[in-house]
């Protein structure tokens, strides 16, 4: 899979993490060559990401925070407060 979404470059420049278009978390080691050249290493699948809504990673890539979509739980109702300023003023 050559597609990539939502990439994150490690703070020291030695690795890129990304979510592949086939929903996998992938790590690619990066070497800085002479001058301004970049030498990417072999991509390595870390794990699958089915049902992932969003993700973020610490600068050192040691921890990944993942927001998952749970299809068995949902919000059934939303409460909307109208005229809330009048309620506050009356107190």
C-alpha positions in Angstrom: 0.0 0.0 0.0 1.6 3.2 -1.2 -1.0 5.6 0.1 -0.5 7.7 3.3 -2.7 9.9 5.5 -1.9 12.0 8.5 1.8 11.7 8.8 3.9 12.7 11.9 7.6 13.4 11.7 9.6 12.5 14.9 11.1 15.5 16.6 14.7 14.3 15.9 13.9 13.7 12.2 14.7 10.0 12.4 11.3 8.5 11.7 7.9 9.2 10.1 4.7 7.6 11.3 1.6 7.6 9.2 -1.8 6.0 8.8 -1.9 4.1 5.5 -4.8 4.2 3.2 -5.4 0.5 4.1 -5.8 1.7 7.8 -2.5 0.6 9.2 0.0 2.5 11.4 3.3 2.5 9.6 6.8 3.6 10.7 9.5 4.6 8.3 13.0 5.2 9.5 14.7 8.3 8.0 18.4 9.0 7.4 19.7 12.3 6.4 22.1 12.0 3.6 24.7 14.5 2.5 23.5 18.0 1.8 19.7 18.1 1.8 19.0 14.5 0.8 16.7 12.3 2.7 17.0 8.5 2.7 13.8 6.8 3.7 14.1 3.2 5.1 11.8 0.3 4.7 8.2 1.0 5.9 7.2 -1.2 8.8 3.6 -1.9 9.8 3.1 -1.4 13.5 -0.6 -2.4 13.8 -4.0 -2.2 12.2 -6.2 0.9 12.8 -9.8 -0.2 12.1 -12.4 2.2 13.2 -10.0 4.9 14.1 -11.4 8.4 14.1 -8.2 10.3 14.9 -4.7 9.8 16.3 -1.8 11.8 17.7 1.7 11.0 18.8 4.3 12.4 21.3 7.3 14.1 19.7 9.6 11.2 20.5 7.1 8.7 19.0 7.1 6.6 22.2 3.3 7.0 22.8 0.4 7.1 20.4 -3.1 8.4 21.4 -5.9 6.9 19.4 -9.6 8.0 19.3 -11.7 5.1 18.2 -15.3 5.1 17.0 -17.4 2.6 18.9 -20.4 1.6 16.9 -22.2 0.0 20.0 -22.3 3.4 21.8 -23.8 6.6 20.7 -25.4 9.7 22.1 -29.2 9.3 21.9 -30.1 12.9 22.8 -28.6 16.3 22.9 -29.8 19.0 25.3 -29.8 22.6 24.1 -30.1 25.4 26.5 -32.0 28.4 25.2 -32.4 31.7 27.0 -29.7 30.7 29.4 -28.7 34.3 30.1 -32.1 35.0 31.5 -31.7 32.1 33.8 -28.4 33.4 35.1 -29.8 37.0 35.5 -32.7 35.7 37.6 -30.3 34.2 40.2 
